[in-house]
């Protein structure tokens, strides 16, 4: 578990899915929010999912990292990072991202992700943590048809996570 001023991070469980779905529908209505089935499938596979819980115990964010490949040739992929609108800009997304990156570093694996081309706060965050744009996926986010950048952060062997905090 890790902590910021406002939240504690812990592994996501199936019991968290109902609250996660409320956030999905709020934050990603134009991009086809994930279903309960999608989250159950993710939790049952080789992934690393966390939730951020505030001081009152309310789930205010979540993030997931997929682990792909085989030992010696692993890659990771950020599947999602989401923060309740009321908690955005308070370091919750940074805390979730740094926890995912720490897991990728533990595996000595590069990290890939897709991000909306118009999501400037997320782009700044990812670039601050060493991600570089490596491609453009036209109309990636459906049904809105918004483009996405594919970004990559190189594997870090024997190094801690670097970067600034919000």
Chimera marker file (.cmm) of the C-alpha trace (Angstrom):
<marker_set name="trace">
<marker id="1" x="0.000" y="0.000" z="0.000" r="1" g="1" b="0" radius="0.5"/>
<marker id="2" x="1.149" y="3.522" z="-0.645" r="1" g="1" b="0" radius="0.5"/>
<marker id="3" x="-0.290" y="6.841" z="0.419" r="1" g="1" b="0" radius="0.5"/>
<marker id="4" x="-0.524" y="10.437" z="-0.785" r="1" g="1" b="0" radius="0.5"/>
<marker id="5" x="-1.921" y="13.269" z="1.333" r="1" g="1" b="0" radius="0.5"/>
<marker id="6" x="-5.449" y="12.412" z="0.277" r="1" g="1" b="0" radius="0.5"/>
<marker id="7" x="-5.609" y="8.711" z="-0.601" r="1" g="1" b="0" radius="0.5"/>
<marker id="8" x="-4.432" y="5.198" z="0.127" r="1" g="1" b="0" radius="0.5"/>
<marker id="9" x="-3.746" y="2.758" z="-2.695" r="1" g="1" b="0" radius="0.5"/>
<marker id="10" x="-4.721" y="-0.898" z="-2.464" r="1" g="1" b="0" radius="0.5"/>
<marker id="11" x="-5.370" y="-3.776" z="-4.875" r="1" g="1" b="0" radius="0.5"/>
<marker id="12" x="-8.700" y="-3.625" z="-6.710" r="1" g="1" b="0" radius="0.5"/>
<marker id="13" x="-11.171" y="-6.382" z="-5.812" r="1" g="1" b="0" radius="0.5"/>
<marker id="14" x="-14.389" y="-7.582" z="-7.404" r="1" g="1" b="0" radius="0.5"/>
<marker id="15" x="-16.256" y="-5.732" z="-4.636" r="1" g="1" b="0" radius="0.5"/>
<marker id="16" x="-14.901" y="-2.434" z="-6.044" r="1" g="1" b="0" radius="0.5"/>
<marker id="17" x="-16.398" y="-2.940" z="-9.490" r="1" g="1" b="0" radius="0.5"/>
<marker id="18" x="-19.796" y="-1.324" z="-8.806" r="1" g="1" b="0" radius="0.5"/>
<marker id="19" x="-18.163" y="1.978" z="-7.729" r="1" g="1" b="0" radius="0.5"/>
<marker id="20" x="-15.650" y="1.748" z="-10.598" r="1" g="1" b="0" radius="0.5"/>
<marker id="21" x="-18.549" y="1.415" z="-13.057" r="1" g="1" b="0" radius="0.5"/>
<marker id="22" x="-20.136" y="4.622" z="-11.745" r="1" g="1" b="0" radius="0.5"/>
<marker id="23" x="-16.859" y="6.446" z="-12.403" r="1" g="1" b="0" radius="0.5"/>
<marker id="24" x="-16.476" y="4.774" z="-15.818" r="1" g="1" b="0" radius="0.5"/>
<marker id="25" x="-19.875" y="6.021" z="-16.952" r="1" g="1" b="0" radius="0.5"/>
<marker id="26" x="-19.154" y="9.526" z="-15.674" r="1" g="1" b="0" radius="0.5"/>
<marker id="27" x="-15.612" y="9.887" z="-17.008" r="1" g="1" b="0" radius="0.5"/>
<marker id="28" x="-15.740" y="7.866" z="-20.217" r="1" g="1" b="0" radius="0.5"/>
<marker id="29" x="-19.318" y="8.226" z="-21.467" r="1" g="1" b="0" radius="0.5"/>
<marker id="30" x="-18.115" y="9.278" z="-24.950" r="1" g="1" b="0" radius="0.5"/>
<marker id="31" x="-15.557" y="6.466" z="-25.194" r="1" g="1" b="0" radius="0.5"/>
<marker id="32" x="-17.594" y="3.377" z="-24.424" r="1" g="1" b="0" radius="0.5"/>
<marker id="33" x="-17.184" y="2.818" z="-20.684" r="1" g="1" b="0" radius="0.5"/>
<marker id="34" x="-16.029" y="-0.637" z="-19.666" r="1" g="1" b="0" radius="0.5"/>
<marker id="35" x="-18.549" y="-3.181" z="-18.389" r="1" g="1" b="0" radius="0.5"/>
<marker id="36" x="-18.511" y="-5.168" z="-15.155" r="1" g="1" b="0" radius="0.5"/>
<marker id="37" x="-17.581" y="-8.188" z="-17.274" r="1" g="1" b="0" radius="0.5"/>
<marker id="38" x="-14.542" y="-6.359" z="-18.682" r="1" g="1" b="0" radius="0.5"/>
<marker id="39" x="-13.281" y="-5.510" z="-15.206" r="1" g="1" b="0" radius="0.5"/>
<marker id="40" x="-13.909" y="-9.040" z="-13.893" r="1" g="1" b="0" radius="0.5"/>
<marker id="41" x="-11.989" y="-10.414" z="-16.880" r="1" g="1" b="0" radius="0.5"/>
<marker id="42" x="-9.111" y="-8.004" z="-16.264" r="1" g="1" b="0" radius="0.5"/>
<marker id="43" x="-8.921" y="-8.923" z="-12.570" r="1" g="1" b="0" radius="0.5"/>
<marker id="44" x="-8.833" y="-12.624" z="-13.473" r="1" g="1" b="0" radius="0.5"/>
<marker id="45" x="-5.937" y="-12.202" z="-15.920" r="1" g="1" b="0" radius="0.5"/>
<marker id="46" x="-2.269" y="-11.252" z="-15.558" r="1" g="1" b="0" radius="0.5"/>
<marker id="47" x="-2.870" y="-7.654" z="-14.531" r="1" g="1" b="0" radius="0.5"/>
<marker id="48" x="-2.084" y="-5.291" z="-11.689" r="1" g="1" b="0" radius="0.5"/>
<marker id="49" x="-5.094" y="-3.155" z="-10.698" r="1" g="1" b="0" radius="0.5"/>
<marker id="50" x="-5.210" y="-0.627" z="-7.883" r="1" g="1" b="0" radius="0.5"/>
<marker id="51" x="-7.825" y="1.636" z="-6.370" r="1" g="1" b="0" radius="0.5"/>
<marker id="52" x="-7.333" y="4.936" z="-4.555" r="1" g="1" b="0" radius="0.5"/>
<marker id="53" x="-9.448" y="5.329" z="-1.445" r="1" g="1" b="0" radius="0.5"/>
<marker id="54" x="-9.905" y="8.654" z="0.374" r="1" g="1" b="0" radius="0.5"/>
<marker id="55" x="-9.818" y="9.202" z="4.131" r="1" g="1" b="0" radius="0.5"/>
<marker id="56" x="-13.544" y="8.380" z="4.444" r="1" g="1" b="0" radius="0.5"/>
<marker id="57" x="-13.062" y="5.049" z="2.631" r="1" g="1" b="0" radius="0.5"/>
<marker id="58" x="-14.610" y="6.186" z="-0.662" r="1" g="1" b="0" radius="0.5"/>
<marker id="59" x="-13.065" y="4.857" z="-3.856" r="1" g="1" b="0" radius="0.5"/>
<marker id="60" x="-11.903" y="7.947" z="-5.787" r="1" g="1" b="0" radius="0.5"/>
<marker id="61" x="-9.643" y="6.478" z="-8.465" r="1" g="1" b="0" radius="0.5"/>
<marker id="62" x="-8.404" y="3.317" z="-10.109" r="1" g="1" b="0" radius="0.5"/>
<marker id="63" x="-5.723" y="2.164" z="-12.498" r="1" g="1" b="0" radius="0.5"/>
<marker id="64" x="-4.653" y="-1.011" z="-14.242" r="1" g="1" b="0" radius="0.5"/>
<marker id="65" x="-1.508" y="-2.405" z="-15.796" r="1" g="1" b="0" radius="0.5"/>
<marker id="66" x="-1.415" y="-5.479" z="-18.034" r="1" g="1" b="0" radius="0.5"/>
<marker id="67" x="1.668" y="-7.691" z="-18.046" r="1" g="1" b="0" radius="0.5"/>
<marker id="68" x="2.326" y="-9.155" z="-21.481" r="1" g="1" b="0" radius="0.5"/>
<marker id="69" x="4.912" y="-11.569" z="-22.842" r="1" g="1" b="0" radius="0.5"/>
<marker id="70" x="7.142" y="-14.049" z="-21.076" r="1" g="1" b="0" radius="0.5"/>
<marker id="71" x="9.969" y="-13.628" z="-18.544" r="1" g="1" b="0" radius="0.5"/>
<marker id="72" x="12.929" y="-11.930" z="-20.143" r="1" g="1" b="0" radius="0.5"/>
<marker id="73" x="10.651" y="-10.399" z="-22.794" r="1" g="1" b="0" radius="0.5"/>
<marker id="74" x="7.940" y="-8.702" z="-20.762" r="1" g="1" b="0" radius="0.5"/>
<marker id="75" x="6.039" y="-5.577" z="-21.719" r="1" g="1" b="0" radius="0.5"/>
<marker id="76" x="3.429" y="-3.732" z="-19.716" r="1" g="1" b="0" radius="0.5"/>
<marker id="77" x="0.498" y="-1.661" z="-20.842" r="1" g="1" b="0" radius="0.5"/>
<marker id="78" x="-1.445" y="0.900" z="-18.856" r="1" g="1" b="0" radius="0.5"/>
<marker id="79" x="-5.029" y="-0.201" z="-19.409" r="1" g="1" b="0" radius="0.5"/>
<marker id="80" x="-6.722" y="2.641" z="-17.557" r="1" g="1" b="0" radius="0.5"/>
<marker id="81" x="-6.219" y="5.435" z="-15.068" r="1" g="1" b="0" radius="0.5"/>
<marker id="82" x="-9.277" y="7.247" z="-13.766" r="1" g="1" b="0" radius="0.5"/>
<marker id="83" x="-9.807" y="9.791" z="-11.001" r="1" g="1" b="0" radius="0.5"/>
<marker id="84" x="-13.142" y="11.029" z="-9.681" r="1" g="1" b="0" radius="0.5"/>
<marker id="85" x="-13.753" y="14.550" z="-11.006" r="1" g="1" b="0" radius="0.5"/>
<marker id="86" x="-13.834" y="15.948" z="-7.456" r="1" g="1" b="0" radius="0.5"/>
<marker id="87" x="-10.310" y="14.634" z="-6.801" r="1" g="1" b="0" radius="0.5"/>
<marker id="88" x="-8.630" y="15.581" z="-10.082" r="1" g="1" b="0" radius="0.5"/>
<marker id="89" x="-5.586" y="17.819" z="-9.771" r="1" g="1" b="0" radius="0.5"/>
<marker id="90" x="-4.793" y="16.593" z="-6.248" r="1" g="1" b="0" radius="0.5"/>
<marker id="91" x="-2.108" y="14.031" z="-7.042" r="1" g="1" b="0" radius="0.5"/>
<marker id="92" x="-4.340" y="10.950" z="-7.163" r="1" g="1" b="0" radius="0.5"/>
<marker id="93" x="-3.543" y="10.222" z="-10.825" r="1" g="1" b="0" radius="0.5"/>
<marker id="94" x="0.140" y="10.731" z="-10.123" r="1" g="1" b="0" radius="0.5"/>
<marker id="95" x="0.008" y="8.310" z="-7.196" r="1" g="1" b="0" radius="0.5"/>
<marker id="96" x="-1.735" y="5.682" z="-9.324" r="1" g="1" b="0" radius="0.5"/>
<marker id="97" x="0.673" y="6.130" z="-12.233" r="1" g="1" b="0" radius="0.5"/>
<marker id="98" x="3.794" y="5.944" z="-10.052" r="1" g="1" b="0" radius="0.5"/>
<marker id="99" x="2.502" y="2.729" z="-8.470" r="1" g="1" b="0" radius="0.5"/>
<marker id="100" x="1.967" y="1.205" z="-11.927" r="1" g="1" b="0" radius="0.5"/>
<marker id="101" x="5.429" y="2.332" z="-13.024" r="1" g="1" b="0" radius="0.5"/>
<marker id="102" x="6.990" y="0.850" z="-9.887" r="1" g="1" b="0" radius="0.5"/>
<marker id="103" x="5.424" y="-2.500" z="-10.823" r="1" g="1" b="0" radius="0.5"/>
<marker id="104" x="6.748" y="-2.217" z="-14.395" r="1" g="1" b="0" radius="0.5"/>
<marker id="105" x="10.193" y="-1.340" z="-13.014" r="1" g="1" b="0" radius="0.5"/>
<marker id="106" x="10.067" y="-4.363" z="-10.736" r="1" g="1" b="0" radius="0.5"/>
<marker id="107" x="9.481" y="-6.451" z="-13.873" r="1" g="1" b="0" radius="0.5"/>
<marker id="108" x="12.127" y="-4.471" z="-15.819" r="1" g="1" b="0" radius="0.5"/>
<marker id="109" x="9.548" y="-3.997" z="-18.566" r="1" g="1" b="0" radius="0.5"/>
<marker id="110" x="8.764" y="-1.099" z="-20.904" r="1" g="1" b="0" radius="0.5"/>
<marker id="111" x="5.384" y="0.566" z="-20.472" r="1" g="1" b="0" radius="0.5"/>
<marker id="112" x="2.977" y="1.411" z="-23.286" r="1" g="1" b="0" radius="0.5"/>
<marker id="113" x="-0.277" y="3.345" z="-23.232" r="1" g="1" b="0" radius="0.5"/>
<marker id="114" x="-2.791" y="5.196" z="-25.374" r="1" g="1" b="0" radius="0.5"/>
<marker id="115" x="-4.009" y="8.665" z="-24.460" r="1" g="1" b="0" radius="0.5"/>
<marker id="116" x="-6.429" y="11.061" z="-26.121" r="1" g="1" b="0" radius="0.5"/>
<marker id="117" x="-4.583" y="13.632" z="-28.199" r="1" g="1" b="0" radius="0.5"/>
<marker id="118" x="-6.681" y="16.355" z="-26.563" r="1" g="1" b="0" radius="0.5"/>
<marker id="119" x="-6.017" y="15.280" z="-22.941" r="1" g="1" b="0" radius="0.5"/>
<marker id="120" x="-3.339" y="17.847" z="-22.114" r="1" g="1" b="0" radius="0.5"/>
<marker id="121" x="-3.161" y="17.155" z="-18.347" r="1" g="1" b="0" radius="0.5"/>
<marker id="122" x="-2.586" y="13.433" z="-18.962" r="1" g="1" b="0" radius="0.5"/>
<marker id="123" x="-0.037" y="14.119" z="-21.705" r="1" g="1" b="0" radius="0.5"/>
<marker id="124" x="1.929" y="16.414" z="-19.370" r="1" g="1" b="0" radius="0.5"/>
<marker id="125" x="1.832" y="13.798" z="-16.614" r="1" g="1" b="0" radius="0.5"/>
<marker id="126" x="3.027" y="10.989" z="-18.872" r="1" g="1" b="0" radius="0.5"/>
<marker id="127" x="5.792" y="13.080" z="-20.405" r="1" g="1" b="0" radius="0.5"/>
<marker id="128" x="6.952" y="14.117" z="-16.925" r="1" g="1" b="0" radius="0.5"/>
<marker id="129" x="7.404" y="10.422" z="-16.141" r="1" g="1" b="0" radius="0.5"/>
<marker id="130" x="9.474" y="9.664" z="-19.226" r="1" g="1" b="0" radius="0.5"/>
<marker id="131" x="6.872" y="8.625" z="-21.780" r="1" g="1" b="0" radius="0.5"/>
<marker id="132" x="7.460" y="9.530" z="-25.417" r="1" g="1" b="0" radius="0.5"/>
<marker id="133" x="4.928" y="9.669" z="-28.227" r="1" g="1" b="0" radius="0.5"/>
<marker id="134" x="5.644" y="6.887" z="-30.686" r="1" g="1" b="0" radius="0.5"/>
<marker id="135" x="2.531" y="6.802" z="-32.815" r="1" g="1" b="0" radius="0.5"/>
<marker id="136" x="-0.916" y="8.119" z="-33.604" r="1" g="1" b="0" radius="0.5"/>
<marker id="137" x="-4.032" y="5.946" z="-33.662" r="1" g="1" b="0" radius="0.5"/>
<marker id="138" x="-6.720" y="7.665" z="-35.718" r="1" g="1" b="0" radius="0.5"/>
<marker id="139" x="-10.249" y="7.486" z="-34.311" r="1" g="1" b="0" radius="0.5"/>
<marker id="140" x="-9.037" y="5.158" z="-31.519" r="1" g="1" b="0" radius="0.5"/>
<marker id="141" x="-11.636" y="6.198" z="-28.948" r="1" g="1" b="0" radius="0.5"/>
<marker id="142" x="-15.096" y="5.082" z="-30.017" r="1" g="1" b="0" radius="0.5"/>
<marker id="143" x="-17.841" y="6.016" z="-30.446" r="1" g="1" b="0" radius="0.5"/>
<marker id="144" x="-16.509" y="9.611" z="-30.270" r="1" g="1" b="0" radius="0.5"/>
<marker id="145" x="-13.864" y="8.960" z="-32.946" r="1" g="1" b="0" radius="0.5"/>
<marker id="146" x="-11.114" y="10.801" z="-31.043" r="1" g="1" b="0" radius="0.5"/>
<marker id="147" x="-7.467" y="10.152" z="-31.956" r="1" g="1" b="0" radius="0.5"/>
<marker id="148" x="-4.968" y="8.714" z="-29.470" r="1" g="1" b="0" radius="0.5"/>
<marker id="149" x="-1.230" y="8.917" z="-29.108" r="1" g="1" b="0" radius="0.5"/>
<marker id="150" x="0.573" y="5.681" z="-28.404" r="1" g="1" b="0" radius="0.5"/>
<marker id="151" x="3.268" y="6.400" z="-25.836" r="1" g="1" b="0" radius="0.5"/>
<marker id="152" x="6.162" y="4.365" z="-24.473" r="1" g="1" b="0" radius="0.5"/>
<marker id="153" x="8.445" y="4.553" z="-21.482" r="1" g="1" b="0" radius="0.5"/>
<marker id="154" x="11.589" y="2.459" z="-21.746" r="1" g="1" b="0" radius="0.5"/>
<marker id="155" x="12.224" y="-0.327" z="-19.250" r="1" g="1" b="0" radius="0.5"/>
<marker id="156" x="14.109" y="0.762" z="-16.167" r="1" g="1" b="0" radius="0.5"/>
<marker id="157" x="16.553" y="-1.846" z="-14.979" r="1" g="1" b="0" radius="0.5"/>
<marker id="158" x="17.592" y="-1.499" z="-11.354" r="1" g="1" b="0" radius="0.5"/>
<marker id="159" x="16.228" y="2.057" z="-11.099" r="1" g="1" b="0" radius="0.5"/>
<marker id="160" x="13.452" y="3.649" z="-9.090" r="1" g="1" b="0" radius="0.5"/>
<marker id="161" x="10.629" y="5.662" z="-10.568" r="1" g="1" b="0" radius="0.5"/>
<marker id="162" x="11.668" y="9.208" z="-11.372" r="1" g="1" b="0" radius="0.5"/>
<marker id="163" x="9.540" y="12.270" z="-11.918" r="1" g="1" b="0" radius="0.5"/>
<marker id="164" x="7.838" y="15.101" z="-10.176" r="1" g="1" b="0" radius="0.5"/>
<marker id="165" x="4.596" y="15.049" z="-8.252" r="1" g="1" b="0" radius="0.5"/>
<marker id="166" x="1.524" y="17.226" z="-8.682" r="1" g="1" b="0" radius="0.5"/>
<link id1="1" id2="2" r="1" g="1" b="0" radius="0.2"/>
<link id1="2" id2="3" r="1" g="1" b="0" radius="0.2"/>
<link id1="3" id2="4" r="1" g="1" b="0" radius="0.2"/>
<link id1="4" id2="5" r="1" g="1" b="0" radius="0.2"/>
<link id1="5" id2="6" r="1" g="1" b="0" radius="0.2"/>
<link id1="6" id2="7" r="1" g="1" b="0" radius="0.2"/>
<link id1="7" id2="8" r="1" g="1" b="0" radius="0.2"/>
<link id1="8" id2="9" r="1" g="1" b="0" radius="0.2"/>
<link id1="9" id2="10" r="1" g="1" b="0" radius="0.2"/>
<link id1="10" id2="11" r="1" g="1" b="0" radius="0.2"/>
<link id1="11" id2="12" r="1" g="1" b="0" radius="0.2"/>
<link id1="12" id2="13" r="1" g="1" b="0" radius="0.2"/>
<link id1="13" id2="14" r="1" g="1" b="0" radius="0.2"/>
<link id1="14" id2="15" r="1" g="1" b="0" radius="0.2"/>
<link id1="15" id2="16" r="1" g="1" b="0" radius="0.2"/>
<link id1="16" id2="17" r="1" g="1" b="0" radius="0.2"/>
<link id1="17" id2="18" r="1" g="1" b="0" radius="0.2"/>
<link id1="18" id2="19" r="1" g="1" b="0" radius="0.2"/>
<link id1="19" id2="20" r="1" g="1" b="0" radius="0.2"/>
<link id1="20" id2="21" r="1" g="1" b="0" radius="0.2"/>
<link id1="21" id2="22" r="1" g="1" b="0" radius="0.2"/>
<link id1="22" id2="23" r="1" g="1" b="0" radius="0.2"/>
<link id1="23" id2="24" r="1" g="1" b="0" radius="0.2"/>
<link id1="24" id2="25" r="1" g="1" b="0" radius="0.2"/>
<link id1="25" id2="26" r="1" g="1" b="0" radius="0.2"/>
<link id1="26" id2="27" r="1" g="1" b="0" radius="0.2"/>
<link id1="27" id2="28" r="1" g="1" b="0" radius="0.2"/>
<link id1="28" id2="29" r="1" g="1" b="0" radius="0.2"/>
<link id1="29" id2="30" r="1" g="1" b="0" radius="0.2"/>
<link id1="30" id2="31" r="1" g="1" b="0" radius="0.2"/>
<link id1="31" id2="32" r="1" g="1" b="0" radius="0.2"/>
<link id1="32" id2="33" r="1" g="1" b="0" radius="0.2"/>
<link id1="33" id2="34" r="1" g="1" b="0" radius="0.2"/>
<link id1="34" id2="35" r="1" g="1" b="0" radius="0.2"/>
<link id1="35" id2="36" r="1" g="1" b="0" radius="0.2"/>
<link id1="36" id2="37" r="1" g="1" b="0" radius="0.2"/>
<link id1="37" id2="38" r="1" g="1" b="0" radius="0.2"/>
<link id1="38" id2="39" r="1" g="1" b="0" radius="0.2"/>
<link id1="39" id2="40" r="1" g="1" b="0" radius="0.2"/>
<link id1="40" id2="41" r="1" g="1" b="0" radius="0.2"/>
<link id1="41" id2="42" r="1" g="1" b="0" radius="0.2"/>
<link id1="42" id2="43" r="1" g="1" b="0" radius="0.2"/>
<link id1="43" id2="44" r="1" g="1" b="0" radius="0.2"/>
<link id1="44" id2="45" r="1" g="1" b="0" radius="0.2"/>
<link id1="45" id2="46" r="1" g="1" b="0" radius="0.2"/>
<link id1="46" id2="47" r="1" g="1" b="0" radius="0.2"/>
<link id1="47" id2="48" r="1" g="1" b="0" radius="0.2"/>
<link id1="48" id2="49" r="1" g="1" b="0" radius="0.2"/>
<link id1="49" id2="50" r="1" g="1" b="0" radius="0.2"/>
<link id1="50" id2="51" r="1" g="1" b="0" radius="0.2"/>
<link id1="51" id2="52" r="1" g="1" b="0" radius="0.2"/>
<link id1="52" id2="53" r="1" g="1" b="0" radius="0.2"/>
<link id1="53" id2="54" r="1" g="1" b="0" radius="0.2"/>
<link id1="54" id2="55" r="1" g="1" b="0" radius="0.2"/>
<link id1="55" id2="56" r="1" g="1" b="0" radius="0.2"/>
<link id1="56" id2="57" r="1" g="1" b="0" radius="0.2"/>
<link id1="57" id2="58" r="1" g="1" b="0" radius="0.2"/>
<link id1="58" id2="59" r="1" g="1" b="0" radius="0.2"/>
<link id1="59" id2="60" r="1" g="1" b="0" radius="0.2"/>
<link id1="60" id2="61" r="1" g="1" b="0" radius="0.2"/>
<link id1="61" id2="62" r="1" g="1" b="0" radius="0.2"/>
<link id1="62" id2="63" r="1" g="1" b="0" radius="0.2"/>
<link id1="63" id2="64" r="1" g="1" b="0" radius="0.2"/>
<link id1="64" id2="65" r="1" g="1" b="0" radius="0.2"/>
<link id1="65" id2="66" r="1" g="1" b="0" radius="0.2"/>
<link id1="66" id2="67" r="1" g="1" b="0" radius="0.2"/>
<link id1="67" id2="68" r="1" g="1" b="0" radius="0.2"/>
<link id1="68" id2="69" r="1" g="1" b="0" radius="0.2"/>
<link id1="69" id2="70" r="1" g="1" b="0" radius="0.2"/>
<link id1="70" id2="71" r="1" g="1" b="0" radius="0.2"/>
<link id1="71" id2="72" r="1" g="1" b="0" radius="0.2"/>
<link id1="72" id2="73" r="1" g="1" b="0" radius="0.2"/>
<link id1="73" id2="74" r="1" g="1" b="0" radius="0.2"/>
<link id1="74" id2="75" r="1" g="1" b="0" radius="0.2"/>
<link id1="75" id2="76" r="1" g="1" b="0" radius="0.2"/>
<link id1="76" id2="77" r="1" g="1" b="0" radius="0.2"/>
<link id1="77" id2="78" r="1" g="1" b="0" radius="0.2"/>
<link id1="78" id2="79" r="1" g="1" b="0" radius="0.2"/>
<link id1="79" id2="80" r="1" g="1" b="0" radius="0.2"/>
<link id1="80" id2="81" r="1" g="1" b="0" radius="0.2"/>
<link id1="81" id2="82" r="1" g="1" b="0" radius="0.2"/>
<link id1="82" id2="83" r="1" g="1" b="0" radius="0.2"/>
<link id1="83" id2="84" r="1" g="1" b="0" radius="0.2"/>
<link id1="84" id2="85" r="1" g="1" b="0" radius="0.2"/>
<link id1="85" id2="86" r="1" g="1" b="0" radius="0.2"/>
<link id1="86" id2="87" r="1" g="1" b="0" radius="0.2"/>
<link id1="87" id2="88" r="1" g="1" b="0" radius="0.2"/>
<link id1="88" id2="89" r="1" g="1" b="0" radius="0.2"/>
<link id1="89" id2="90" r="1" g="1" b="0" radius="0.2"/>
<link id1="90" id2="91" r="1" g="1" b="0" radius="0.2"/>
<link id1="91" id2="92" r="1" g="1" b="0" radius="0.2"/>
<link id1="92" id2="93" r="1" g="1" b="0" radius="0.2"/>
<link id1="93" id2="94" r="1" g="1" b="0" radius="0.2"/>
<link id1="94" id2="95" r="1" g="1" b="0" radius="0.2"/>
<link id1="95" id2="96" r="1" g="1" b="0" radius="0.2"/>
<link id1="96" id2="97" r="1" g="1" b="0" radius="0.2"/>
<link id1="97" id2="98" r="1" g="1" b="0" radius="0.2"/>
<link id1="98" id2="99" r="1" g="1" b="0" radius="0.2"/>
<link id1="99" id2="100" r="1" g="1" b="0" radius="0.2"/>
<link id1="100" id2="101" r="1" g="1" b="0" radius="0.2"/>
<link id1="101" id2="102" r="1" g="1" b="0" radius="0.2"/>
<link id1="102" id2="103" r="1" g="1" b="0" radius="0.2"/>
<link id1="103" id2="104" r="1" g="1" b="0" radius="0.2"/>
<link id1="104" id2="105" r="1" g="1" b="0" radius="0.2"/>
<link id1="105" id2="106" r="1" g="1" b="0" radius="0.2"/>
<link id1="106" id2="107" r="1" g="1" b="0" radius="0.2"/>
<link id1="107" id2="108" r="1" g="1" b="0" radius="0.2"/>
<link id1="108" id2="109" r="1" g="1" b="0" radius="0.2"/>
<link id1="109" id2="110" r="1" g="1" b="0" radius="0.2"/>
<link id1="110" id2="111" r="1" g="1" b="0" radius="0.2"/>
<link id1="111" id2="112" r="1" g="1" b="0" radius="0.2"/>
<link id1="112" id2="113" r="1" g="1" b="0" radius="0.2"/>
<link id1="113" id2="114" r="1" g="1" b="0" radius="0.2"/>
<link id1="114" id2="115" r="1" g="1" b="0" radius="0.2"/>
<link id1="115" id2="116" r="1" g="1" b="0" radius="0.2"/>
<link id1="116" id2="117" r="1" g="1" b="0" radius="0.2"/>
<link id1="117" id2="118" r="1" g="1" b="0" radius="0.2"/>
<link id1="118" id2="119" r="1" g="1" b="0" radius="0.2"/>
<link id1="119" id2="120" r="1" g="1" b="0" radius="0.2"/>
<link id1="120" id2="121" r="1" g="1" b="0" radius="0.2"/>
<link id1="121" id2="122" r="1" g="1" b="0" radius="0.2"/>
<link id1="122" id2="123" r="1" g="1" b="0" radius="0.2"/>
<link id1="123" id2="124" r="1" g="1" b="0" radius="0.2"/>
<link id1="124" id2="125" r="1" g="1" b="0" radius="0.2"/>
<link id1="125" id2="126" r="1" g="1" b="0" radius="0.2"/>
<link id1="126" id2="127" r="1" g="1" b="0" radius="0.2"/>
<link id1="127" id2="128" r="1" g="1" b="0" radius="0.2"/>
<link id1="128" id2="129" r="1" g="1" b="0" radius="0.2"/>
<link id1="129" id2="130" r="1" g="1" b="0" radius="0.2"/>
<link id1="130" id2="131" r="1" g="1" b="0" radius="0.2"/>
<link id1="131" id2="132" r="1" g="1" b="0" radius="0.2"/>
<link id1="132" id2="133" r="1" g="1" b="0" radius="0.2"/>
<link id1="133" id2="134" r="1" g="1" b="0" radius="0.2"/>
<link id1="134" id2="135" r="1" g="1" b="0" radius="0.2"/>
<link id1="135" id2="136" r="1" g="1" b="0" radius="0.2"/>
<link id1="136" id2="137" r="1" g="1" b="0" radius="0.2"/>
<link id1="137" id2="138" r="1" g="1" b="0" radius="0.2"/>
<link id1="138" id2="139" r="1" g="1" b="0" radius="0.2"/>
<link id1="139" id2="140" r="1" g="1" b="0" radius="0.2"/>
<link id1="140" id2="141" r="1" g="1" b="0" radius="0.2"/>
<link id1="141" id2="142" r="1" g="1" b="0" radius="0.2"/>
<link id1="142" id2="143" r="1" g="1" b="0" radius="0.2"/>
<link id1="143" id2="144" r="1" g="1" b="0" radius="0.2"/>
<link id1="144" id2="145" r="1" g="1" b="0" radius="0.2"/>
<link id1="145" id2="146" r="1" g="1" b="0" radius="0.2"/>
<link id1="146" id2="147" r="1" g="1" b="0" radius="0.2"/>
<link id1="147" id2="148" r="1" g="1" b="0" radius="0.2"/>
<link id1="148" id2="149" r="1" g="1" b="0" radius="0.2"/>
<link id1="149" id2="150" r="1" g="1" b="0" radius="0.2"/>
<link id1="150" id2="151" r="1" g="1" b="0" radius="0.2"/>
<link id1="151" id2="152" r="1" g="1" b="0" radius="0.2"/>
<link id1="152" id2="153" r="1" g="1" b="0" radius="0.2"/>
<link id1="153" id2="154" r="1" g="1" b="0" radius="0.2"/>
<link id1="154" id2="155" r="1" g="1" b="0" radius="0.2"/>
<link id1="155" id2="156" r="1" g="1" b="0" radius="0.2"/>
<link id1="156" id2="157" r="1" g="1" b="0" radius="0.2"/>
<link id1="157" id2="158" r="1" g="1" b="0" radius="0.2"/>
<link id1="158" id2="159" r="1" g="1" b="0" radius="0.2"/>
<link id1="159" id2="160" r="1" g="1" b="0" radius="0.2"/>
<link id1="160" id2="161" r="1" g="1" b="0" radius="0.2"/>
<link id1="161" id2="162" r="1" g="1" b="0" radius="0.2"/>
<link id1="162" id2="163" r="1" g="1" b="0" radius="0.2"/>
<link id1="163" id2="164" r="1" g="1" b="0" radius="0.2"/>
<link id1="164" id2="165" r="1" g="1" b="0" radius="0.2"/>
<link id1="165" id2="166" r="1" g="1" b="0" radius="0.2"/>
</marker_set>
